[in-house]
Amino acid sequence: MKSKISEELLSLKNESWLDENGLPITESDFLSRISLENITIHEDGEFEAWFNDGDAFWGHSINVRANINGTIDYCEIQG
């Protein structure tokens, strides 16, 4: 899931969510910041994983919607 988060959100971080005079961050730095906080599993096999953003998006949560077969529907920031 972290790879998909990086694929979907790293460019957003570096293009729109930098501090004033901030430099873009690397993928390894981005991935080291985020951490899994919660997983909600639904009866139909779908689940949502919530990640702490490590302040990459100024305290917003990262939400991943996927299923137990390994298909990831989306990754987005929320909050």
Secondary structure as GFF3:
##gff-version 3
##sequence-region A 1 79
A	DSSP	alpha_helix	2	16	.	.	.	ID=ss1
A	DSSP	alpha_helix	27	33	.	.	.	ID=ss2
A	DSSP	beta_strand	35	41	.	.	.	ID=ss3
A	DSSP	beta_strand	46	52	.	.	.	ID=ss4
A	DSSP	beta_strand	61	67	.	.	.	ID=ss5
A	DSSP	beta_strand	72	78	.	.	.	ID=ss6
###
